[in-house]
């Protein structure tokens, strides 16, 4: 099945309409990748989806910190601010990326048994949910008063 690709000039017009320019790095992208990349960027990344754009940018920032990409870190920081993220939220997302990398590095280097890890994680979630419900039940609130 053949797919119809937009021409480079058409794509550049779309990009410029949205960004006010065609960034140099997008101008350097090979023809074979530009249409697909721009389509995904426009229709998922920049679009309103189930995850609000501010949170997508904070996720992108955490990932860029973990992958040590200064380009993505700059882009996602500025885009997060554009979508209303505060400096505190940006710092927290950055720390979350670091915490995740720390735990991931340890778990993978130690070769922790995945099935045991999964079982323990689900048990912890079940325990916390049960105790949250108990802590918020009316009889517990009355007993504390």
LINHUJO-V827565 format. One record per residue. N is the residue number from 1. RES is the residue in one small letter. SS is DSSP state (helix for helix, strand for strand, loop for the rest). PSI is psi in whole degrees, 0 to 359 (* if undefined). Layout:
BEGIN
N;RES;SS;PSI
N;RES;SS;PSI
END
This chain:
BEGIN
1;x;loop;123
2;x;loop;140
3;x;loop;145
4;x;loop;120
5;x;loop;145
6;x;loop;152
7;x;loop;159
8;x;helix;314
9;x;helix;323
10;x;helix;315
11;x;helix;316
12;x;helix;321
13;x;helix;315
14;x;helix;313
15;x;helix;314
16;x;helix;324
17;x;helix;321
18;x;helix;321
19;x;helix;348
20;x;loop;358
21;x;loop;168
22;x;loop;108
23;x;loop;146
24;x;helix;321
25;x;helix;329
26;x;helix;330
27;x;helix;331
28;x;loop;348
29;x;loop;134
30;x;loop;148
31;x;helix;320
32;x;helix;338
33;x;helix;339
34;x;helix;312
35;x;helix;312
36;x;helix;318
37;x;helix;311
38;x;helix;322
39;x;helix;314
40;x;helix;318
41;x;helix;313
42;x;helix;315
43;x;helix;347
44;x;helix;296
45;x;helix;311
46;x;loop;347
47;x;loop;160
48;x;loop;120
49;x;loop;192
50;x;loop;329
51;x;loop;122
52;x;loop;147
53;x;helix;323
54;x;helix;318
55;x;helix;325
56;x;helix;319
57;x;helix;321
58;x;helix;323
59;x;helix;313
60;x;helix;321
61;x;helix;315
62;x;helix;317
63;x;helix;318
64;x;helix;327
65;x;helix;318
66;x;helix;324
67;x;helix;355
68;x;loop;42
69;x;loop;107
70;x;helix;332
71;x;helix;310
72;x;helix;322
73;x;helix;315
74;x;helix;310
75;x;helix;310
76;x;helix;328
77;x;helix;310
78;x;helix;320
79;x;helix;322
80;x;helix;317
81;x;helix;319
82;x;helix;323
83;x;loop;13
84;x;loop;7
85;x;loop;141
86;x;loop;166
87;x;helix;324
88;x;helix;319
89;x;helix;321
90;x;helix;316
91;x;helix;320
92;x;helix;319
93;x;helix;320
94;x;helix;317
95;x;helix;323
96;x;helix;320
97;x;helix;317
98;x;helix;318
99;x;helix;317
100;x;helix;316
101;x;helix;321
102;x;helix;307
103;x;helix;319
104;x;helix;316
105;x;helix;315
106;x;helix;310
107;x;helix;316
108;x;helix;318
109;x;helix;324
110;x;helix;350
111;x;loop;47
112;x;loop;138
113;x;loop;120
114;x;helix;316
115;x;helix;319
116;x;helix;317
117;x;helix;314
118;x;helix;317
119;x;helix;312
120;x;helix;320
121;x;helix;315
122;x;helix;323
123;x;helix;319
124;x;helix;314
125;x;helix;317
126;x;helix;316
127;x;helix;312
128;x;helix;316
129;x;helix;315
130;x;helix;320
131;x;helix;332
132;x;helix;316
133;x;helix;318
134;x;helix;321
135;x;helix;333
136;x;helix;2
137;x;loop;150
138;x;helix;324
139;x;helix;325
140;x;helix;320
141;x;helix;319
142;x;helix;319
143;x;helix;328
144;x;helix;333
145;x;loop;*
END
